[in-house]
Amino acid sequence: MTFLQIIAVIFISLATLMSLFRLLFGPSNADRVVSADALSLIATIVLVLLALVFNSTLYLDVAMIYAVLSFVGIVVLAQLLETKKSKGED
């Protein structure tokens, strides 16, 4: 592992820990949705990096499918949050 790869792993780990903290202890539901989106983005980035490390396009296919599904999931969560907000439940 090169020095730049080690730095990248450290930054990805820090971003994951900060997003997990916000997901668990976020002051509002909107913060939790944003942190869930960040975590799904980090997972997609990790899959792309795995594709580079193992020189396999299979990981890229999985990353694209995961990114689309996580985008749809986050949009649904945001819509649910907006519906609750408009009804005055939150």
PyMOL Python script that loads the backbone (N, CA, C, O; Angstrom):
from pymol import cmd

cmd.read_pdbstr("""\
ATOM      1  N   MET A   1       0.844  -1.181   0.000  1.00  0.00           N
ATOM      2  CA  MET A   1       0.000   0.000   0.000  1.00  0.00           C
ATOM      3  C   MET A   1       0.885   1.239   0.000  1.00  0.00           C
ATOM      4  O   MET A   1       1.821   1.346   0.792  1.00  0.00           O
ATOM      5  N   THR A   2       0.582   2.163  -0.887  1.00  0.00           N
ATOM      6  CA  THR A   2       1.385   3.372  -0.963  1.00  0.00           C
ATOM      7  C   THR A   2       0.923   4.371   0.092  1.00  0.00           C
ATOM      8  O   THR A   2      -0.114   4.202   0.734  1.00  0.00           O
ATOM      9  N   PHE A   3       1.718   5.398   0.242  1.00  0.00           N
ATOM     10  CA  PHE A   3       1.421   6.429   1.233  1.00  0.00           C
ATOM     11  C   PHE A   3       0.101   7.137   0.931  1.00  0.00           C
ATOM     12  O   PHE A   3      -0.665   7.434   1.847  1.00  0.00           O
ATOM     13  N   LEU A   4      -0.167   7.408  -0.341  1.00  0.00           N
ATOM     14  CA  LEU A   4      -1.413   8.076  -0.713  1.00  0.00           C
ATOM     15  C   LEU A   4      -2.625   7.188  -0.452  1.00  0.00           C
ATOM     16  O   LEU A   4      -3.684   7.680  -0.062  1.00  0.00           O
ATOM     17  N   GLN A   5      -2.474   5.888  -0.664  1.00  0.00           N
ATOM     18  CA  GLN A   5      -3.574   4.972  -0.374  1.00  0.00           C
ATOM     19  C   GLN A   5      -3.868   4.920   1.116  1.00  0.00           C
ATOM     20  O   GLN A   5      -5.030   4.852   1.516  1.00  0.00           O
ATOM     21  N   ILE A   6      -2.843   4.951   1.931  1.00  0.00           N
ATOM     22  CA  ILE A   6      -3.035   4.963   3.382  1.00  0.00           C
ATOM     23  C   ILE A   6      -3.762   6.228   3.817  1.00  0.00           C
ATOM     24  O   ILE A   6      -4.658   6.175   4.659  1.00  0.00           O
ATOM     25  N   ILE A   7      -3.379   7.359   3.247  1.00  0.00           N
ATOM     26  CA  ILE A   7      -4.055   8.622   3.568  1.00  0.00           C
ATOM     27  C   ILE A   7      -5.509   8.571   3.128  1.00  0.00           C
ATOM     28  O   ILE A   7      -6.389   9.047   3.844  1.00  0.00           O
ATOM     29  N   ALA A   8      -5.773   7.997   1.953  1.00  0.00           N
ATOM     30  CA  ALA A   8      -7.152   7.892   1.460  1.00  0.00           C
ATOM     31  C   ALA A   8      -7.987   7.018   2.385  1.00  0.00           C
ATOM     32  O   ALA A   8      -9.137   7.349   2.675  1.00  0.00           O
ATOM     33  N   VAL A   9      -7.427   5.909   2.851  1.00  0.00           N
ATOM     34  CA  VAL A   9      -8.154   5.028   3.770  1.00  0.00           C
ATOM     35  C   VAL A   9      -8.440   5.746   5.089  1.00  0.00           C
ATOM     36  O   VAL A   9      -9.517   5.583   5.662  1.00  0.00           O
ATOM     37  N   ILE A  10      -7.497   6.526   5.565  1.00  0.00           N
ATOM     38  CA  ILE A  10      -7.703   7.280   6.817  1.00  0.00           C
ATOM     39  C   ILE A  10      -8.828   8.295   6.644  1.00  0.00           C
ATOM     40  O   ILE A  10      -9.690   8.423   7.514  1.00  0.00           O
ATOM     41  N   PHE A  11      -8.824   9.019   5.521  1.00  0.00           N
ATOM     42  CA  PHE A  11      -9.876  10.019   5.291  1.00  0.00           C
ATOM     43  C   PHE A  11     -11.243   9.367   5.107  1.00  0.00           C
ATOM     44  O   PHE A  11     -12.246   9.885   5.598  1.00  0.00           O
ATOM     45  N   ILE A  12     -11.291   8.253   4.414  1.00  0.00           N
ATOM     46  CA  ILE A  12     -12.565   7.550   4.242  1.00  0.00           C
ATOM     47  C   ILE A  12     -13.070   7.044   5.583  1.00  0.00           C
ATOM     48  O   ILE A  12     -14.269   7.101   5.856  1.00  0.00           O
ATOM     49  N   SER A  13     -12.169   6.548   6.422  1.00  0.00           N
ATOM     50  CA  SER A  13     -12.565   6.076   7.754  1.00  0.00           C
ATOM     51  C   SER A  13     -13.082   7.217   8.619  1.00  0.00           C
ATOM     52  O   SER A  13     -14.079   7.061   9.323  1.00  0.00           O
ATOM     53  N   LEU A  14     -12.415   8.351   8.570  1.00  0.00           N
ATOM     54  CA  LEU A  14     -12.881   9.514   9.343  1.00  0.00           C
ATOM     55  C   LEU A  14     -14.242   9.995   8.853  1.00  0.00           C
ATOM     56  O   LEU A  14     -15.111  10.327   9.660  1.00  0.00           O
ATOM     57  N   ALA A  15     -14.430  10.033   7.545  1.00  0.00           N
ATOM     58  CA  ALA A  15     -15.723  10.456   7.002  1.00  0.00           C
ATOM     59  C   ALA A  15     -16.827   9.488   7.409  1.00  0.00           C
ATOM     60  O   ALA A  15     -17.946   9.906   7.705  1.00  0.00           O
ATOM     61  N   THR A  16     -16.510   8.193   7.423  1.00  0.00           N
ATOM     62  CA  THR A  16     -17.491   7.198   7.841  1.00  0.00           C
ATOM     63  C   THR A  16     -17.852   7.368   9.311  1.00  0.00           C
ATOM     64  O   THR A  16     -19.027   7.311   9.674  1.00  0.00           O
ATOM     65  N   LEU A  17     -16.859   7.575  10.148  1.00  0.00           N
ATOM     66  CA  LEU A  17     -17.127   7.751  11.580  1.00  0.00           C
ATOM     67  C   LEU A  17     -17.950   9.016  11.845  1.00  0.00           C
ATOM     68  O   LEU A  17     -18.869   8.999  12.663  1.00  0.00           O
ATOM     69  N   MET A  18     -17.624  10.103  11.159  1.00  0.00           N
ATOM     70  CA  MET A  18     -18.388  11.334  11.361  1.00  0.00           C
ATOM     71  C   MET A  18     -19.827  11.181  10.870  1.00  0.00           C
ATOM     72  O   MET A  18     -20.755  11.683  11.504  1.00  0.00           O
ATOM     73  N   SER A  19     -20.013  10.500   9.761  1.00  0.00           N
ATOM     74  CA  SER A  19     -21.369  10.292   9.254  1.00  0.00           C
ATOM     75  C   SER A  19     -22.167   9.363  10.156  1.00  0.00           C
ATOM     76  O   SER A  19     -23.360   9.578  10.373  1.00  0.00           O
ATOM     77  N   LEU A  20     -21.519   8.336  10.680  1.00  0.00           N
ATOM     78  CA  LEU A  20     -22.201   7.442  11.617  1.00  0.00           C
ATOM     79  C   LEU A  20     -22.604   8.172  12.889  1.00  0.00           C
ATOM     80  O   LEU A  20     -23.690   7.949  13.423  1.00  0.00           O
ATOM     81  N   PHE A  21     -21.721   9.049  13.374  1.00  0.00           N
ATOM     82  CA  PHE A  21     -22.049   9.839  14.562  1.00  0.00           C
ATOM     83  C   PHE A  21     -23.277  10.712  14.304  1.00  0.00           C
ATOM     84  O   PHE A  21     -24.173  10.791  15.144  1.00  0.00           O
ATOM     85  N   ARG A  22     -23.316  11.364  13.145  1.00  0.00           N
ATOM     86  CA  ARG A  22     -24.446  12.234  12.819  1.00  0.00           C
ATOM     87  C   ARG A  22     -25.721  11.415  12.613  1.00  0.00           C
ATOM     88  O   ARG A  22     -26.817  11.872  12.938  1.00  0.00           O
ATOM     89  N   LEU A  23     -25.573  10.206  12.072  1.00  0.00           N
ATOM     90  CA  LEU A  23     -26.733   9.347  11.879  1.00  0.00           C
ATOM     91  C   LEU A  23     -27.318   8.915  13.221  1.00  0.00           C
ATOM     92  O   LEU A  23     -28.538   8.871  13.382  1.00  0.00           O
ATOM     93  N   LEU A  24     -26.470   8.603  14.166  1.00  0.00           N
ATOM     94  CA  LEU A  24     -26.945   8.129  15.468  1.00  0.00           C
ATOM     95  C   LEU A  24     -27.386   9.250  16.385  1.00  0.00           C
ATOM     96  O   LEU A  24     -28.377   9.100  17.100  1.00  0.00           O
ATOM     97  N   PHE A  25     -26.679  10.370  16.386  1.00  0.00           N
ATOM     98  CA  PHE A  25     -26.938  11.444  17.343  1.00  0.00           C
ATOM     99  C   PHE A  25     -27.344  12.748  16.685  1.00  0.00           C
ATOM    100  O   PHE A  25     -27.173  13.816  17.272  1.00  0.00           O
ATOM    101  N   GLY A  26     -27.882  12.678  15.472  1.00  0.00           N
ATOM    102  CA  GLY A  26     -28.284  13.893  14.772  1.00  0.00           C
ATOM    103  C   GLY A  26     -29.401  14.618  15.499  1.00  0.00           C
ATOM    104  O   GLY A  26     -30.308  13.976  16.028  1.00  0.00           O
ATOM    105  N   PRO A  27     -29.356  15.930  15.536  1.00  0.00           N
ATOM    106  CA  PRO A  27     -30.412  16.647  16.237  1.00  0.00           C
ATOM    107  C   PRO A  27     -31.760  16.606  15.524  1.00  0.00           C
ATOM    108  O   PRO A  27     -32.799  16.784  16.161  1.00  0.00           O
ATOM    109  N   SER A  28     -31.759  16.379  14.232  1.00  0.00           N
ATOM    110  CA  SER A  28     -33.036  16.344  13.516  1.00  0.00           C
ATOM    111  C   SER A  28     -33.051  15.181  12.525  1.00  0.00           C
ATOM    112  O   SER A  28     -32.016  14.589  12.219  1.00  0.00           O
ATOM    113  N   ASN A  29     -34.229  14.878  12.040  1.00  0.00           N
ATOM    114  CA  ASN A  29     -34.360  13.806  11.047  1.00  0.00           C
ATOM    115  C   ASN A  29     -33.701  14.168   9.722  1.00  0.00           C
ATOM    116  O   ASN A  29     -33.199  13.292   9.019  1.00  0.00           O
ATOM    117  N   ALA A  30     -33.700  15.432   9.385  1.00  0.00           N
ATOM    118  CA  ALA A  30     -33.044  15.856   8.144  1.00  0.00           C
ATOM    119  C   ALA A  30     -31.543  15.595   8.204  1.00  0.00           C
ATOM    120  O   ALA A  30     -30.940  15.197   7.207  1.00  0.00           O
ATOM    121  N   ASP A  31     -30.941  15.817   9.364  1.00  0.00           N
ATOM    122  CA  ASP A  31     -29.519  15.515   9.524  1.00  0.00           C
ATOM    123  C   ASP A  31     -29.253  14.027   9.361  1.00  0.00           C
ATOM    124  O   ASP A  31     -28.232  13.629   8.798  1.00  0.00           O
ATOM    125  N   ARG A  32     -30.160  13.219   9.847  1.00  0.00           N
ATOM    126  CA  ARG A  32     -29.995  11.769   9.728  1.00  0.00           C
ATOM    127  C   ARG A  32     -30.113  11.319   8.267  1.00  0.00           C
ATOM    128  O   ARG A  32     -29.387  10.424   7.836  1.00  0.00           O
ATOM    129  N   VAL A  33     -31.009  11.925   7.518  1.00  0.00           N
ATOM    130  CA  VAL A  33     -31.159  11.571   6.101  1.00  0.00           C
ATOM    131  C   VAL A  33     -29.908  11.977   5.323  1.00  0.00           C
ATOM    132  O   VAL A  33     -29.440  11.226   4.468  1.00  0.00           O
ATOM    133  N   VAL A  34     -29.372  13.147   5.613  1.00  0.00           N
ATOM    134  CA  VAL A  34     -28.158  13.599   4.932  1.00  0.00           C
ATOM    135  C   VAL A  34     -26.980  12.694   5.274  1.00  0.00           C
ATOM    136  O   VAL A  34     -26.171  12.375   4.403  1.00  0.00           O
ATOM    137  N   SER A  35     -26.877  12.276   6.534  1.00  0.00           N
ATOM    138  CA  SER A  35     -25.776  11.387   6.897  1.00  0.00           C
ATOM    139  C   SER A  35     -25.951  10.000   6.277  1.00  0.00           C
ATOM    140  O   SER A  35     -24.962   9.357   5.925  1.00  0.00           O
ATOM    141  N   ALA A  36     -27.182   9.532   6.139  1.00  0.00           N
ATOM    142  CA  ALA A  36     -27.409   8.258   5.447  1.00  0.00           C
ATOM    143  C   ALA A  36     -27.005   8.370   3.981  1.00  0.00           C
ATOM    144  O   ALA A  36     -26.452   7.426   3.417  1.00  0.00           O
ATOM    145  N   ASP A  37     -27.273   9.504   3.370  1.00  0.00           N
ATOM    146  CA  ASP A  37     -26.850   9.736   1.991  1.00  0.00           C
ATOM    147  C   ASP A  37     -25.324   9.762   1.897  1.00  0.00           C
ATOM    148  O   ASP A  37     -24.744   9.209   0.963  1.00  0.00           O
ATOM    149  N   ALA A  38     -24.687  10.400   2.861  1.00  0.00           N
ATOM    150  CA  ALA A  38     -23.220  10.438   2.865  1.00  0.00           C
ATOM    151  C   ALA A  38     -22.638   9.043   3.032  1.00  0.00           C
ATOM    152  O   ALA A  38     -21.648   8.705   2.384  1.00  0.00           O
ATOM    153  N   LEU A  39     -23.235   8.236   3.886  1.00  0.00           N
ATOM    154  CA  LEU A  39     -22.752   6.870   4.075  1.00  0.00           C
ATOM    155  C   LEU A  39     -22.918   6.027   2.819  1.00  0.00           C
ATOM    156  O   LEU A  39     -22.060   5.205   2.497  1.00  0.00           O
ATOM    157  N   SER A  40     -24.017   6.230   2.114  1.00  0.00           N
ATOM    158  CA  SER A  40     -24.195   5.477   0.866  1.00  0.00           C
ATOM    159  C   SER A  40     -23.193   5.935  -0.195  1.00  0.00           C
ATOM    160  O   SER A  40     -22.724   5.127  -0.996  1.00  0.00           O
ATOM    161  N   LEU A  41     -22.868   7.215  -0.200  1.00  0.00           N
ATOM    162  CA  LEU A  41     -21.852   7.711  -1.118  1.00  0.00           C
ATOM    163  C   LEU A  41     -20.480   7.143  -0.774  1.00  0.00           C
ATOM    164  O   LEU A  41     -19.711   6.786  -1.667  1.00  0.00           O
ATOM    165  N   ILE A  42     -20.173   7.061   0.513  1.00  0.00           N
ATOM    166  CA  ILE A  42     -18.897   6.495   0.941  1.00  0.00           C
ATOM    167  C   ILE A  42     -18.817   5.023   0.551  1.00  0.00           C
ATOM    168  O   ILE A  42     -17.762   4.556   0.119  1.00  0.00           O
ATOM    169  N   ALA A  43     -19.910   4.291   0.696  1.00  0.00           N
ATOM    170  CA  ALA A  43     -19.918   2.879   0.305  1.00  0.00           C
ATOM    171  C   ALA A  43     -19.693   2.733  -1.197  1.00  0.00           C
ATOM    172  O   ALA A  43     -18.992   1.822  -1.636  1.00  0.00           O
ATOM    173  N   THR A  44     -20.281   3.620  -1.975  1.00  0.00           N
ATOM    174  CA  THR A  44     -20.066   3.588  -3.421  1.00  0.00           C
ATOM    175  C   THR A  44     -18.614   3.879  -3.762  1.00  0.00           C
ATOM    176  O   THR A  44     -18.041   3.230  -4.637  1.00  0.00           O
ATOM    177  N   ILE A  45     -18.018   4.837  -3.088  1.00  0.00           N
ATOM    178  CA  ILE A  45     -16.616   5.166  -3.315  1.00  0.00           C
ATOM    179  C   ILE A  45     -15.717   3.988  -2.956  1.00  0.00           C
ATOM    180  O   ILE A  45     -14.752   3.703  -3.665  1.00  0.00           O
ATOM    181  N   VAL A  46     -16.026   3.311  -1.868  1.00  0.00           N
ATOM    182  CA  VAL A  46     -15.236   2.144  -1.466  1.00  0.00           C
ATOM    183  C   VAL A  46     -15.331   1.047  -2.524  1.00  0.00           C
ATOM    184  O   VAL A  46     -14.336   0.392  -2.833  1.00  0.00           O
ATOM    185  N   LEU A  47     -16.519   0.849  -3.075  1.00  0.00           N
ATOM    186  CA  LEU A  47     -16.662  -0.153  -4.139  1.00  0.00           C
ATOM    187  C   LEU A  47     -15.847   0.211  -5.381  1.00  0.00           C
ATOM    188  O   LEU A  47     -15.247  -0.660  -6.011  1.00  0.00           O
ATOM    189  N   VAL A  48     -15.828   1.484  -5.725  1.00  0.00           N
ATOM    190  CA  VAL A  48     -15.034   1.918  -6.869  1.00  0.00           C
ATOM    191  C   VAL A  48     -13.544   1.734  -6.591  1.00  0.00           C
ATOM    192  O   VAL A  48     -12.792   1.324  -7.476  1.00  0.00           O
ATOM    193  N   LEU A  49     -13.121   2.033  -5.375  1.00  0.00           N
ATOM    194  CA  LEU A  49     -11.723   1.823  -5.017  1.00  0.00           C
ATOM    195  C   LEU A  49     -11.353   0.337  -5.032  1.00  0.00           C
ATOM    196  O   LEU A  49     -10.243  -0.027  -5.419  1.00  0.00           O
ATOM    197  N   LEU A  50     -12.284  -0.512  -4.609  1.00  0.00           N
ATOM    198  CA  LEU A  50     -12.043  -1.952  -4.692  1.00  0.00           C
ATOM    199  C   LEU A  50     -11.892  -2.394  -6.144  1.00  0.00           C
ATOM    200  O   LEU A  50     -11.089  -3.275  -6.450  1.00  0.00           O
ATOM    201  N   ALA A  51     -12.657  -1.787  -7.027  1.00  0.00           N
ATOM    202  CA  ALA A  51     -12.519  -2.100  -8.454  1.00  0.00           C
ATOM    203  C   ALA A  51     -11.128  -1.726  -8.955  1.00  0.00           C
ATOM    204  O   ALA A  51     -10.544  -2.438  -9.772  1.00  0.00           O
ATOM    205  N   LEU A  52     -10.605  -0.616  -8.468  1.00  0.00           N
ATOM    206  CA  LEU A  52      -9.257  -0.220  -8.864  1.00  0.00           C
ATOM    207  C   LEU A  52      -8.202  -1.153  -8.294  1.00  0.00           C
ATOM    208  O   LEU A  52      -7.261  -1.534  -8.991  1.00  0.00           O
ATOM    209  N   VAL A  53      -8.355  -1.521  -7.032  1.00  0.00           N
ATOM    210  CA  VAL A  53      -7.360  -2.364  -6.379  1.00  0.00           C
ATOM    211  C   VAL A  53      -7.322  -3.755  -6.997  1.00  0.00           C
ATOM    212  O   VAL A  53      -6.246  -4.285  -7.276  1.00  0.00           O
ATOM    213  N   PHE A  54      -8.492  -4.347  -7.210  1.00  0.00           N
ATOM    214  CA  PHE A  54      -8.553  -5.706  -7.732  1.00  0.00           C
ATOM    215  C   PHE A  54      -8.616  -5.764  -9.260  1.00  0.00           C
ATOM    216  O   PHE A  54      -8.651  -6.849  -9.840  1.00  0.00           O
ATOM    217  N   ASN A  55      -8.631  -4.612  -9.904  1.00  0.00           N
ATOM    218  CA  ASN A  55      -8.683  -4.524 -11.365  1.00  0.00           C
ATOM    219  C   ASN A  55      -9.842  -5.360 -11.931  1.00  0.00           C
ATOM    220  O   ASN A  55      -9.668  -6.162 -12.849  1.00  0.00           O
ATOM    221  N   SER A  56     -11.018  -5.145 -11.353  1.00  0.00           N
ATOM    222  CA  SER A  56     -12.200  -5.908 -11.742  1.00  0.00           C
ATOM    223  C   SER A  56     -13.350  -4.945 -12.037  1.00  0.00           C
ATOM    224  O   SER A  56     -13.641  -4.044 -11.250  1.00  0.00           O
ATOM    225  N   THR A  57     -13.988  -5.153 -13.170  1.00  0.00           N
ATOM    226  CA  THR A  57     -15.114  -4.292 -13.512  1.00  0.00           C
ATOM    227  C   THR A  57     -16.401  -4.711 -12.812  1.00  0.00           C
ATOM    228  O   THR A  57     -17.384  -3.970 -12.821  1.00  0.00           O
ATOM    229  N   LEU A  58     -16.399  -5.883 -12.212  1.00  0.00           N
ATOM    230  CA  LEU A  58     -17.585  -6.340 -11.489  1.00  0.00           C
ATOM    231  C   LEU A  58     -17.932  -5.391 -10.351  1.00  0.00           C
ATOM    232  O   LEU A  58     -19.103  -5.106 -10.104  1.00  0.00           O
ATOM    233  N   TYR A  59     -16.905  -4.905  -9.660  1.00  0.00           N
ATOM    234  CA  TYR A  59     -17.143  -3.967  -8.567  1.00  0.00           C
ATOM    235  C   TYR A  59     -17.745  -2.656  -9.068  1.00  0.00           C
ATOM    236  O   TYR A  59     -18.535  -2.026  -8.365  1.00  0.00           O
ATOM    237  N   LEU A  60     -17.379  -2.251 -10.262  1.00  0.00           N
ATOM    238  CA  LEU A  60     -17.961  -1.036 -10.832  1.00  0.00           C
ATOM    239  C   LEU A  60     -19.443  -1.227 -11.132  1.00  0.00           C
ATOM    240  O   LEU A  60     -20.246  -0.321 -10.910  1.00  0.00           O
ATOM    241  N   ASP A  61     -19.802  -2.390 -11.628  1.00  0.00           N
ATOM    242  CA  ASP A  61     -21.215  -2.680 -11.872  1.00  0.00           C
ATOM    243  C   ASP A  61     -22.007  -2.662 -10.572  1.00  0.00           C
ATOM    244  O   ASP A  61     -23.095  -2.090 -10.500  1.00  0.00           O
ATOM    245  N   VAL A  62     -21.452  -3.291  -9.558  1.00  0.00           N
ATOM    246  CA  VAL A  62     -22.118  -3.308  -8.250  1.00  0.00           C
ATOM    247  C   VAL A  62     -22.212  -1.891  -7.689  1.00  0.00           C
ATOM    248  O   VAL A  62     -23.231  -1.530  -7.099  1.00  0.00           O
ATOM    249  N   ALA A  63     -21.175  -1.093  -7.862  1.00  0.00           N
ATOM    250  CA  ALA A  63     -21.189   0.287  -7.375  1.00  0.00           C
ATOM    251  C   ALA A  63     -22.262   1.111  -8.066  1.00  0.00           C
ATOM    252  O   ALA A  63     -22.944   1.907  -7.419  1.00  0.00           O
ATOM    253  N   MET A  64     -22.422   0.931  -9.378  1.00  0.00           N
ATOM    254  CA  MET A  64     -23.457   1.679 -10.104  1.00  0.00           C
ATOM    255  C   MET A  64     -24.852   1.275  -9.641  1.00  0.00           C
ATOM    256  O   MET A  64     -25.706   2.134  -9.422  1.00  0.00           O
ATOM    257  N   ILE A  65     -25.085  -0.009  -9.491  1.00  0.00           N
ATOM    258  CA  ILE A  65     -26.398  -0.472  -9.023  1.00  0.00           C
ATOM    259  C   ILE A  65     -26.663   0.020  -7.606  1.00  0.00           C
ATOM    260  O   ILE A  65     -27.765   0.471  -7.297  1.00  0.00           O
ATOM    261  N   TYR A  66     -25.657  -0.068  -6.751  1.00  0.00           N
ATOM    262  CA  TYR A  66     -25.815   0.398  -5.371  1.00  0.00           C
ATOM    263  C   TYR A  66     -26.087   1.902  -5.321  1.00  0.00           C
ATOM    264  O   TYR A  66     -26.911   2.357  -4.528  1.00  0.00           O
ATOM    265  N   ALA A  67     -25.402   2.668  -6.159  1.00  0.00           N
ATOM    266  CA  ALA A  67     -25.605   4.118  -6.172  1.00  0.00           C
ATOM    267  C   ALA A  67     -27.025   4.473  -6.592  1.00  0.00           C
ATOM    268  O   ALA A  67     -27.642   5.358  -5.999  1.00  0.00           O
ATOM    269  N   VAL A  68     -27.545   3.797  -7.602  1.00  0.00           N
ATOM    270  CA  VAL A  68     -28.910   4.078  -8.064  1.00  0.00           C
ATOM    271  C   VAL A  68     -29.926   3.702  -6.986  1.00  0.00           C
ATOM    272  O   VAL A  68     -30.846   4.467  -6.699  1.00  0.00           O
ATOM    273  N   LEU A  69     -29.754   2.527  -6.397  1.00  0.00           N
ATOM    274  CA  LEU A  69     -30.693   2.098  -5.357  1.00  0.00           C
ATOM    275  C   LEU A  69     -30.628   2.986  -4.119  1.00  0.00           C
ATOM    276  O   LEU A  69     -31.660   3.285  -3.518  1.00  0.00           O
ATOM    277  N   SER A  70     -29.443   3.403  -3.737  1.00  0.00           N
ATOM    278  CA  SER A  70     -29.337   4.275  -2.568  1.00  0.00           C
ATOM    279  C   SER A  70     -29.912   5.657  -2.864  1.00  0.00           C
ATOM    280  O   SER A  70     -30.490   6.288  -1.979  1.00  0.00           O
ATOM    281  N   PHE A  71     -29.759   6.131  -4.100  1.00  0.00           N
ATOM    282  CA  PHE A  71     -30.361   7.407  -4.470  1.00  0.00           C
ATOM    283  C   PHE A  71     -31.882   7.339  -4.359  1.00  0.00           C
ATOM    284  O   PHE A  71     -32.516   8.244  -3.816  1.00  0.00           O
ATOM    285  N   VAL A  72     -32.454   6.264  -4.873  1.00  0.00           N
ATOM    286  CA  VAL A  72     -33.906   6.104  -4.789  1.00  0.00           C
ATOM    287  C   VAL A  72     -34.350   6.016  -3.327  1.00  0.00           C
ATOM    288  O   VAL A  72     -35.361   6.606  -2.945  1.00  0.00           O
ATOM    289  N   GLY A  73     -33.604   5.289  -2.525  1.00  0.00           N
ATOM    290  CA  GLY A  73     -33.942   5.171  -1.104  1.00  0.00           C
ATOM    291  C   GLY A  73     -33.878   6.500  -0.377  1.00  0.00           C
ATOM    292  O   GLY A  73     -34.743   6.800   0.445  1.00  0.00           O
ATOM    293  N   ILE A  74     -32.868   7.297  -0.668  1.00  0.00           N
ATOM    294  CA  ILE A  74     -32.735   8.602  -0.017  1.00  0.00           C
ATOM    295  C   ILE A  74     -33.843   9.546  -0.466  1.00  0.00           C
ATOM    296  O   ILE A  74     -34.357  10.326   0.336  1.00  0.00           O
ATOM    297  N   VAL A  75     -34.211   9.480  -1.738  1.00  0.00           N
ATOM    298  CA  VAL A  75     -35.325  10.316  -2.218  1.00  0.00           C
ATOM    299  C   VAL A  75     -36.623   9.931  -1.510  1.00  0.00           C
ATOM    300  O   VAL A  75     -37.415  10.800  -1.145  1.00  0.00           O
ATOM    301  N   VAL A  76     -36.841   8.634  -1.317  1.00  0.00           N
ATOM    302  CA  VAL A  76     -38.045   8.185  -0.604  1.00  0.00           C
ATOM    303  C   VAL A  76     -38.018   8.664   0.842  1.00  0.00           C
ATOM    304  O   VAL A  76     -39.036   9.126   1.359  1.00  0.00           O
ATOM    305  N   LEU A  77     -36.867   8.558   1.501  1.00  0.00           N
ATOM    306  CA  LEU A  77     -36.767   9.045   2.878  1.00  0.00           C
ATOM    307  C   LEU A  77     -37.009  10.550   2.962  1.00  0.00           C
ATOM    308  O   LEU A  77     -37.695  11.021   3.869  1.00  0.00           O
ATOM    309  N   ALA A  78     -36.451  11.294   2.026  1.00  0.00           N
ATOM    310  CA  ALA A  78     -36.663  12.744   2.020  1.00  0.00           C
ATOM    311  C   ALA A  78     -38.130  13.085   1.770  1.00  0.00           C
ATOM    312  O   ALA A  78     -38.663  14.009   2.383  1.00  0.00           O
ATOM    313  N   GLN A  79     -38.782  12.353   0.883  1.00  0.00           N
ATOM    314  CA  GLN A  79     -40.205  12.576   0.622  1.00  0.00           C
ATOM    315  C   GLN A  79     -41.027  12.263   1.868  1.00  0.00           C
ATOM    316  O   GLN A  79     -41.958  12.998   2.196  1.00  0.00           O
ATOM    317  N   LEU A  80     -40.692  11.185   2.559  1.00  0.00           N
ATOM    318  CA  LEU A  80     -41.391  10.838   3.791  1.00  0.00           C
ATOM    319  C   LEU A  80     -41.197  11.904   4.848  1.00  0.00           C
ATOM    320  O   LEU A  80     -42.137  12.264   5.557  1.00  0.00           O
ATOM    321  N   LEU A  81     -39.982  12.409   4.956  1.00  0.00           N
ATOM    322  CA  LEU A  81     -39.690  13.466   5.917  1.00  0.00           C
ATOM    323  C   LEU A  81     -40.467  14.736   5.581  1.00  0.00           C
ATOM    324  O   LEU A  81     -40.984  15.404   6.477  1.00  0.00           O
ATOM    325  N   GLU A  82     -40.549  15.065   4.311  1.00  0.00           N
ATOM    326  CA  GLU A  82     -41.288  16.261   3.882  1.00  0.00           C
ATOM    327  C   GLU A  82     -42.792  16.093   4.132  1.00  0.00           C
ATOM    328  O   GLU A  82     -43.468  17.048   4.515  1.00  0.00           O
ATOM    329  N   THR A  83     -43.311  14.888   3.917  1.00  0.00           N
ATOM    330  CA  THR A  83     -44.722  14.633   4.163  1.00  0.00           C
ATOM    331  C   THR A  83     -45.055  14.766   5.635  1.00  0.00           C
ATOM    332  O   THR A  83     -46.083  15.340   5.996  1.00  0.00           O
ATOM    333  N   LYS A  84     -44.181  14.231   6.494  1.00  0.00           N
ATOM    334  CA  LYS A  84     -44.381  14.384   7.935  1.00  0.00           C
ATOM    335  C   LYS A  84     -44.322  15.837   8.361  1.00  0.00           C
ATOM    336  O   LYS A  84     -45.090  16.273   9.218  1.00  0.00           O
ATOM    337  N   LYS A  85     -43.399  16.593   7.755  1.00  0.00           N
ATOM    338  CA  LYS A  85     -43.231  17.994   8.097  1.00  0.00           C
ATOM    339  C   LYS A  85     -44.456  18.806   7.694  1.00  0.00           C
ATOM    340  O   LYS A  85     -44.885  19.696   8.428  1.00  0.00           O
ATOM    341  N   SER A  86     -45.016  18.499   6.527  1.00  0.00           N
ATOM    342  CA  SER A  86     -46.179  19.247   6.062  1.00  0.00           C
ATOM    343  C   SER A  86     -47.424  18.925   6.869  1.00  0.00           C
ATOM    344  O   SER A  86     -48.325  19.757   6.976  1.00  0.00           O
ATOM    345  N   LYS A  87     -47.485  17.712   7.447  1.00  0.00           N
ATOM    346  CA  LYS A  87     -48.612  17.345   8.285  1.00  0.00           C
ATOM    347  C   LYS A  87     -48.446  17.836   9.726  1.00  0.00           C
ATOM    348  O   LYS A  87     -49.387  17.791  10.519  1.00  0.00           O
ATOM    349  N   GLY A  88     -47.240  18.304  10.052  1.00  0.00           N
ATOM    350  CA  GLY A  88     -47.001  18.829  11.397  1.00  0.00           C
ATOM    351  C   GLY A  88     -46.666  17.769  12.415  1.00  0.00           C
ATOM    352  O   GLY A  88     -46.839  17.993  13.613  1.00  0.00           O
ATOM    353  N   GLU A  89     -46.186  16.608  11.968  1.00  0.00           N
ATOM    354  CA  GLU A  89     -45.846  15.543  12.895  1.00  0.00           C
ATOM    355  C   GLU A  89     -44.469  15.701  13.482  1.00  0.00           C
ATOM    356  O   GLU A  89     -44.177  15.098  14.515  1.00  0.00           O
ATOM    357  N   ASP A  90     -43.613  16.482  12.870  1.00  0.00           N
ATOM    358  CA  ASP A  90     -42.249  16.617  13.362  1.00  0.00           C
ATOM    359  C   ASP A  90     -41.930  18.041  13.723  1.00  0.00           C
ATOM    360  O   ASP A  90     -40.816  18.333  14.157  1.00  0.00           O
TER     361      ASP A  90
END
""", "prot")
cmd.dss("prot")
cmd.show_as("cartoon", "prot")
cmd.util.cbc("prot")
cmd.orient("prot")
